[in-house]
Amino acid sequence: MPRYLSLVQIDEKNAPAEGPSAELMQRMGELIEEMTKAGVLLDTAGLTPTAQGVRVHYEGGRTSVTDGPFTEAKEVVGGYALMQCKDRAEAIEWATRFLKVHESHWTVTCEVREIAEG
């Protein structure tokens, strides 16, 4: 079965300063449990804010390291889910369900991509 990576993109500037509500975390936990029991979810995690990250860039044979936050970025990867699904449609269905656990004041996008095997 193919594996898919769902990259959870958020707008850090518009995300609630206090983070996810307790209710959101409960709904997310229930969905994660369902995905685990269904044998779909291989791994998932949230990421720390970009202020705590670094970018390592390679160009022209040289590397550079830039400390966060990355103010030029509107949307950043806030988390991920690694899923094993029967097909692309199923991966999209799970990503859609993940988005729908969020309250309406969140702006969240999941970029779903199949992992190239071999």
C-alpha positions as CSV (number, residue, x, y, z in Angstrom):
1,M,0.0,0.0,0.0
2,P,1.3,3.5,-0.8
3,R,2.4,5.9,1.9
4,Y,1.4,9.5,2.0
5,L,2.8,12.5,3.9
6,S,0.3,15.1,5.0
7,L,2.1,18.4,5.7
8,V,0.0,20.5,8.0
9,Q,0.5,24.2,7.0
10,I,-0.5,27.0,9.4
11,D,-0.3,30.7,9.3
12,E,1.6,31.4,12.5
13,K,0.6,35.1,12.5
14,N,-3.1,34.2,12.6
15,A,-2.9,31.1,14.9
16,P,-4.3,31.6,18.4
17,A,-1.5,32.8,20.7
18,E,-2.6,30.3,23.4
19,G,-2.4,27.4,20.9
20,P,-5.0,24.7,20.3
21,S,-7.9,24.6,22.7
22,A,-8.5,21.6,25.0
23,E,-11.5,20.6,22.9
24,L,-9.5,20.7,19.7
25,M,-6.8,18.5,21.3
26,Q,-9.5,16.0,22.4
27,R,-11.0,15.8,19.0
28,M,-7.6,15.5,17.4
29,G,-6.7,12.7,19.9
30,E,-9.9,10.8,19.0
31,L,-9.2,11.1,15.3
32,I,-5.6,9.9,15.8
33,E,-6.8,6.9,17.8
34,E,-9.3,6.1,15.0
35,M,-6.6,6.4,12.4
36,T,-4.2,4.2,14.5
37,K,-6.9,1.5,15.0
38,A,-7.6,1.6,11.2
39,G,-3.9,0.9,10.5
40,V,-3.6,4.1,8.5
41,L,-1.5,6.3,10.8
42,L,2.2,5.4,10.9
43,D,3.4,8.6,12.7
44,T,2.3,12.1,13.5
45,A,3.6,15.1,15.4
46,G,3.3,18.9,15.7
47,L,6.3,21.1,15.2
48,T,7.7,23.9,17.4
49,P,7.2,27.5,16.1
50,T,9.6,28.8,13.5
51,A,11.1,31.1,16.1
52,Q,12.7,28.0,17.5
53,G,13.9,26.6,14.1
54,V,16.7,27.2,11.7
55,R,17.1,27.0,8.0
56,V,20.1,25.4,6.4
57,H,20.5,26.6,2.8
58,Y,22.8,25.3,0.1
59,E,23.6,27.4,-3.0
60,G,26.7,27.7,-5.2
61,G,28.6,25.2,-3.2
62,R,28.2,27.0,0.1
63,T,25.9,26.5,3.0
64,S,24.3,29.1,5.3
65,V,22.3,28.8,8.5
66,T,19.5,31.3,9.3
67,D,17.8,31.3,12.7
68,G,14.0,31.6,12.9
69,P,11.5,33.1,12.9
70,F,11.0,33.3,9.2
71,T,9.0,36.4,8.8
72,E,8.7,36.2,5.0
73,A,6.8,32.9,5.3
74,K,3.0,33.2,5.3
75,E,2.3,29.6,5.8
76,V,4.7,27.2,7.6
77,V,4.7,23.5,8.3
78,G,3.2,23.1,11.8
79,G,3.0,19.3,11.8
80,Y,2.8,16.2,9.8
81,A,1.1,12.8,9.5
82,L,2.6,9.8,7.8
83,M,-0.2,7.6,6.6
84,Q,-0.4,4.3,4.7
85,C,-3.6,4.3,2.6
86,K,-5.1,2.2,-0.1
87,D,-5.0,5.1,-2.5
88,R,-4.8,8.9,-2.9
89,A,-8.6,9.4,-2.3
90,E,-8.3,7.7,1.1
91,A,-5.3,9.9,2.1
92,I,-7.3,13.0,1.1
93,E,-10.3,11.8,3.1
94,W,-8.2,11.5,6.3
95,A,-6.6,14.9,5.7
96,T,-10.0,16.4,5.3
97,R,-11.2,14.9,8.5
98,F,-8.2,16.2,10.3
99,L,-8.9,19.8,9.0
100,K,-12.5,19.6,10.2
101,V,-11.6,18.9,13.8
102,H,-10.3,22.6,14.0
103,E,-12.5,25.5,15.1
104,S,-13.5,27.9,12.4
105,H,-11.0,30.6,13.5
106,W,-8.1,28.4,12.4
107,T,-6.6,28.6,8.9
108,V,-5.0,25.2,8.2
109,T,-4.0,23.5,5.0
110,C,-2.8,19.9,4.5
111,E,-0.5,19.2,1.5
112,V,-0.9,15.5,0.8
113,R,1.9,13.9,-1.2
114,E,2.6,10.3,-2.0
115,I,6.0,9.0,-0.9
116,A,8.2,7.9,-3.9
117,E,9.1,4.3,-3.2
118,G,12.2,2.6,-4.5
